Amino acid sequence: MSDSGTLFPNIFQPAATLKAYAPLGVKFWENQESALEGLKEFADGWFARRHKGMQAALETAQHIGDADTPSDILQEYQTWLTREMELLAEDGKAYQQQVLRAGVHLSAQPNDQQMPRGAAHASARPEASQADKRRTG
């Protein structure tokens, strides 16, 4: 009992555990930054497409007011509807790309491609942690 090594054999294990999981925390926040950038890009594109759609609707309304025949009115409407459907398809494509990018970020893991098994694993092999430092640093 007088041997201090046997009284507290795992005193530094919690710190080793936190250190072992630190790359996961860093990766999480890097992914958050990427996700926010992607969402901003998606939102900016969506607003740009909505602005184009609004301008097209305004022009269509003006042309319909100037139309001479019902056929001209129908042609203006058809042109506007076609453009709206194209913009809607662009929205869908942009959304799909955003979801795919988010999936890639969610599935990404830290440099060693595995989650640590525990602090005992990391502290039991100090030579492995030195090798990891050389590989990542």
C-alpha positions in Angstrom: 0.0 0.0 0.0 2.9 2.3 0.4 3.8 2.1 -3.3 2.2 5.2 -4.9 2.3 3.5 -8.3 -0.2 0.9 -7.2 -2.5 3.3 -5.4 -3.3 5.3 -8.6 -2.4 3.1 -11.5 -4.8 4.8 -14.0 -4.7 8.4 -12.8 -3.9 9.8 -16.2 -6.4 7.6 -18.1 -9.2 10.2 -18.4 -6.7 12.7 -20.0 -5.5 10.1 -22.4 -9.1 9.3 -23.3 -9.9 12.9 -24.0 -6.7 13.2 -26.0 -7.6 10.1 -28.0 -11.0 11.5 -28.9 -9.7 15.0 -29.7 -9.4 14.4 -33.5 -13.1 13.5 -33.6 -14.0 16.8 -32.1 -11.8 18.7 -34.5 -13.3 16.8 -37.4 -16.8 17.4 -36.2 -16.3 21.2 -36.2 -14.5 21.2 -39.5 -17.5 19.3 -40.9 -19.8 21.9 -39.4 -17.9 24.7 -41.1 -18.1 22.8 -44.5 -21.8 22.2 -44.0 -22.5 25.9 -43.3 -20.5 26.9 -46.3 -22.5 24.4 -48.4 -25.8 25.6 -47.1 -24.9 29.2 -47.8 -24.0 28.3 -51.4 -27.3 26.4 -51.8 -29.3 29.3 -50.3 -27.6 31.9 -52.5 -28.3 29.7 -55.6 -31.9 29.3 -54.5 -32.5 33.0 -54.1 -30.8 33.7 -57.5 -33.2 31.2 -59.1 -36.2 32.6 -57.3 -35.2 36.1 -58.6 -35.0 34.8 -62.1 -38.4 33.2 -61.8 -39.9 36.4 -60.4 -38.4 38.4 -63.3 -39.8 35.9 -65.8 -43.2 36.1 -64.2 -43.2 39.9 -64.3 -42.2 39.9 -68.0 -44.9 37.2 -68.8 -47.5 39.3 -67.1 -46.5 42.4 -69.1 -46.5 40.4 -72.4 -49.9 38.9 -71.6 -51.2 42.4 -71.1 -49.9 43.3 -74.6 -51.1 40.1 -76.3 -53.5 40.4 -79.2 -55.0 36.9 -79.3 -55.7 34.1 -76.9 -53.1 32.1 -78.7 -50.5 34.7 -77.9 -51.5 34.6 -74.2 -51.2 30.8 -74.2 -47.8 31.0 -75.8 -46.5 33.5 -73.2 -47.9 31.3 -70.4 -46.3 28.2 -71.9 -42.9 29.9 -72.2 -43.1 31.1 -68.6 -44.2 27.7 -67.3 -41.3 26.0 -69.2 -38.8 28.3 -67.6 -40.3 27.8 -64.1 -40.0 24.0 -64.5 -36.4 24.4 -65.6 -35.7 26.5 -62.5 -37.5 23.9 -60.3 -35.3 21.1 -61.8 -32.2 23.2 -61.0 -33.4 23.5 -57.4 -33.7 19.7 -57.3 -30.3 19.2 -58.7 -28.7 21.7 -56.3 -30.5 20.1 -53.3 -29.3 16.6 -54.4 -25.7 17.8 -54.6 -26.0 19.5 -51.2 -27.3 16.2 -49.6 -24.6 14.2 -51.3 -21.9 16.6 -50.0 -23.4 16.5 -46.5 -23.3 12.7 -46.6 -19.6 12.7 -47.5 -18.9 15.0 -44.5 -20.9 12.8 -42.2 -19.2 9.6 -43.2 -15.7 11.2 -43.0 -13.5 10.1 -40.0 -10.2 11.4 -38.6 -6.9 10.6 -40.2 -6.5 7.1 -38.9 -10.0 6.1 -40.3 -10.9 4.5 -37.1 -12.4 5.6 -33.8 -10.1 5.0 -30.8 -11.0 1.9 -28.9 -10.3 3.6 -25.5 -7.6 5.4 -23.6 -6.0 2.2 -22.4 -5.3 1.3 -26.0 -3.7 4.7 -26.7 -1.7 4.9 -23.5 -0.6 1.3 -23.6 1.3 1.8 -26.8 3.2 5.1 -26.7 5.2 4.2 -29.7 1.9 4.1 -31.8 1.0 7.6 -30.7 4.5 8.8 -31.7 4.0 7.2 -35.1 0.7 9.0 -35.4 2.3 12.3 -34.6 4.9 11.8 -37.3 2.2 10.8 -39.8 -0.1 13.7 -39.1 2.4 16.4 -38.2 
